[in-house]
Amino acid sequence: MKRLIIGLVPAVLLACGSNVKSHGDAEDTVDVTDADTGEVDVEEEEAPPEPVLVVEADTPESPQTGTVTIAYRLIDERVPATSGDVTVEFSADGGPWSPATAAGGEGTSGLASAAAPGASHSFSWDTAADLGLGVTSVVVRITPYDAGTDRVGTAGSTDPFDVVYAELTAAAASRVLDPEMPGSPVMTLGYRVDPSGADFTMTVIVRTGAGAEVRRIVDGASQPGGTDLTATWDGTDDSGTVVDTGSYEVLYEAAYGTLPAWTATETVYIARLGVAGVQFLDNGTAGDHHQLMYHIRNTAKYSYYAISTTRPQWALGRQQGELVDLDTDDGLARPLPAPWTDLDSPPQDTTDPAGVEDDTLNLPACYTRASVPRIRVTLGTGAVSNSSHSPIGVGYPIDMPIRILVAGATPATAGANESITPGSSVEFVADTALPDEINKHTLSWIFTFEYRDGTTWVPVPGSITTDHTVYTIYGPPTLSASTMPTPPYLPWVRLVDMVCSWVGGPATASDMCGTVIDRVNTFFGLQYDIISGACHYASGNVDAHIMEMSDFLEDYDAGTFTTVNCSDCACISTTFANMVGVDHQYEILGMTDRIPLNYQIPIGRWWMVPFSGSFRYHAVSTFDLGTTISDATCTLDDDTDPSSPPHTPILPVNMPYLTYKQKLSWDPTSWDMLLRNRAGIH
């Protein structure tokens, strides 16, 4: 717009015809030109611009996160003030301008304006949508327009400020823990705060479902973002006491500056996953299990005790007056019983009516060599609070199935080990057979637990190891012809242990005979009764001998052996062999006719021809119905003339019957076998 500005000029100046320029008011300038014509030159001047909308923006406190509120004022000096629209942009770390995403709020159009200081407005900025993870230095610019037009006003910008967008994730390596499990296992709590390049103040708290703090595991520690972090919880509270079974919540907090903390929570469980029983079972043709017995129940001979076939050989149980099976009354885990080492008697319990411990024990098991063991595992039923010392539950089932595993064994029924419950039992079959040998073994079962999170089985920290004494013998014991033998016609722990220690490896039936005969002849220090040849441990008539094994072991332990004869040695030998499944019978030679003798060494003696040159009868042993003979009593002369010196000693082991007769007697045709039988035992 042009304005015509005319001022008054003094007449004197006009009269003089001079060119005059007045420097007065900026708007009162007159140029006088030609005096002859009297024409006046008029100056045209550009008018100042009309007022426009102006934005003044406030800078938020740094740092910010999430939805950031940008306060600003919309100023209009015109009368009347007009309404306006705005556009909001941001620049991240000095980069180009980009539109800012609104997070609700009052909008960006039809906004009121006013003369300074202006009309107040705010813009809610969804920083997460525009910035993502990170710590970003941003500037926000707000540009105004007259409402509904493209007439732009004066933009306003914030100063730079930081916007932090972080993400906290938590995932415990295992959400189930039994703090009482051997080895002091811990629960590993995994968490991570993104982005990298920033440090966060971390707090990790275990609390009850009601929100009460149980344990502060991480307390305001500065930890780097973008890193997988871990903390551990051993299941104790801040005082160091193991917490009760049940569910707990883990609260993770990540703070940055003055911003509200990012949080995550996770439910975890404390459970008592103890094993209360391990029972060795028969596994059919794949694994022949044999019931053992002790020959002394308490302190007296003949008070036999058979190890139960209906209860676990290994057990955790509450003693009389105690609260639960898995824990003692002070809340501590009941110690796992070690293998019982007394070979004569079971563990004693004076409070038990039978005087035998049957609550917490670990007794041996016995299988035929190369058997595949089968076991029944029973879960415990009760725990005791460490704080109140009162009985509590074991803390499962939970909302996720829990299963038990046995290293080196497979559930006898697929899936039967899943979704276990307190007191339930699961049978497992070993993946490999026991050694094909006659021996004593320590067999260890390692039990672990897992819970199913969705479709994934997650290991529970820790394990339980039970150690067991297991004997492998040659075959089913042959002490009795009965298919359901009872004491004392069960294999005695003491005798089985002796034979297994003698053999200690693979052996055939013939090998077993040789070992037993040799040990009876040399191990015990027995001496032959060269005075009367009377029996001392073989009672009864010769056709029904009973081996007084209890007396024999008592004398052996005391070192008070009396002398023995051939019936004693034959019964000792056959009893030891029958204990481990080699079917030995004693055999009576002679009796109807005396046996003329060659030179021999009666057990524990020297070369001689005893009893004036003949036996009334002689007892030996055989495992093949008399085809071969073994004799622990007499070492014979193996040279070509056993009837006279010199002598070549040979202990008869599985010697052909006719050969044996020739070496024992100078007239082998004058006598023969009278009878054979299996010795009884007492």
Stockholm file with secondary structure:
# STOCKHOLM 1.0

chainA/1-682         MKRLIIGLVPAVLLACGSNVKSHGDAEDTVDVTDADTGEVDVEEEEAPPEPVLVVEADTPESPQTGTVTIAYRLIDERVPATSGDVTVEFSADGGPWSPATAAGGEGTSGLASAAAPGASHSFSWDTAADLGLGVTSVVVRITPYDAGTDRVGTAGSTDPFDVVYAELTAAAASRVLDPEMPGSPVMTLGYRVDPSGADFTMTVIVRTGAGAEVRRIVDGASQPGGTDLTATWDGTDDSGTVVDTGSYEVLYEAAYGTLPAWTATETVYIARLGVAGVQFLDNGTAGDHHQLMYHIRNTAKYSYYAISTTRPQWALGRQQGELVDLDTDDGLARPLPAPWTDLDSPPQDTTDPAGVEDDTLNLPACYTRASVPRIRVTLGTGAVSNSSHSPIGVGYPIDMPIRILVAGATPATAGANESITPGSSVEFVADTALPDEINKHTLSWIFTFEYRDGTTWVPVPGSITTDHTVYTIYGPPTLSASTMPTPPYLPWVRLVDMVCSWVGGPATASDMCGTVIDRVNTFFGLQYDIISGACHYASGNVDAHIMEMSDFLEDYDAGTFTTVNCSDCACISTTFANMVGVDHQYEILGMTDRIPLNYQIPIGRWWMVPFSGSFRYHAVSTFDLGTTISDATCTLDDDTDPSSPPHTPILPVNMPYLTYKQKLSWDPTSWDMLLRNRAGIH
#=GR chainA/1-682 SS CBCCCCCCCCHHHHHHTCCCBCCSSTTCCCEECCTTTCCEECCCCBCCCCCCCEEEECCCCSSBCSEEEEEEEEECCSSSCCCEEEEEEEEETTCCEEECCBCSSSCSSSBCCBSTTCEEEEEEEEHHHHHCSEEEEEEEEEEEEETTSCCBCBCEECCCEEEEECEEEECCSCSEECTTSTTCCCEEEEEEEECTTCEEEEEEEEECTTCCEEEEEEEEEEEETTEEEEEEECSBCTTSCBCCSEEEEEEEEEECTTSCCEEEEEEEEECCCCEEEEEEECCGGGCCBCCCEESCSSSSTTCCEECCSSSCSEECCCCTTCSCSSBCTTSCBCCCCCCCCCSSSCCBCTTSTTSBCCSSEECCEEEETTCCCEEEEEECCCEECTTTCCEECCCCSCSSCEEEEETTEEESSTTTTSSCCTTCEEEEEESSCCCSSBEEEEEEEEEEEEEEETTEEEECSCCEEEEEEEEEESSSCCSCSCSSCCTTSSCBHHHHHHHHHHHCBCCCHHHHHHHHHHHHHHTSCCCBCTTTCCCSSEESCGGGCEECHHHHHHHHHHTCCCCBCHHHHHHHHHHHHHHTTCCCEEEEEEEEEEEECCCEEETTSCSBCCGGGEEEEEEEEESSTTSEEBCSSEEEECSSCTTSSSCCEECCSSEEHHHHHHHHCSCGGGCCEEEEECCEEC
#=GC SS_cons         CBCCCCCCCCHHHHHHTCCCBCCSSTTCCCEECCTTTCCEECCCCBCCCCCCCEEEECCCCSSBCSEEEEEEEEECCSSSCCCEEEEEEEEETTCCEEECCBCSSSCSSSBCCBSTTCEEEEEEEEHHHHHCSEEEEEEEEEEEEETTSCCBCBCEECCCEEEEECEEEECCSCSEECTTSTTCCCEEEEEEEECTTCEEEEEEEEECTTCCEEEEEEEEEEEETTEEEEEEECSBCTTSCBCCSEEEEEEEEEECTTSCCEEEEEEEEECCCCEEEEEEECCGGGCCBCCCEESCSSSSTTCCEECCSSSCSEECCCCTTCSCSSBCTTSCBCCCCCCCCCSSSCCBCTTSTTSBCCSSEECCEEEETTCCCEEEEEECCCEECTTTCCEECCCCSCSSCEEEEETTEEESSTTTTSSCCTTCEEEEEESSCCCSSBEEEEEEEEEEEEEEETTEEEECSCCEEEEEEEEEESSSCCSCSCSSCCTTSSCBHHHHHHHHHHHCBCCCHHHHHHHHHHHHHHTSCCCBCTTTCCCSSEESCGGGCEECHHHHHHHHHHTCCCCBCHHHHHHHHHHHHHHTTCCCEEEEEEEEEEEECCCEEETTSCSBCCGGGEEEEEEEEESSTTSEEBCSSEEEECSSCTTSSSCCEECCSSEEHHHHHHHHCSCGGGCCEEEEECCEEC
//
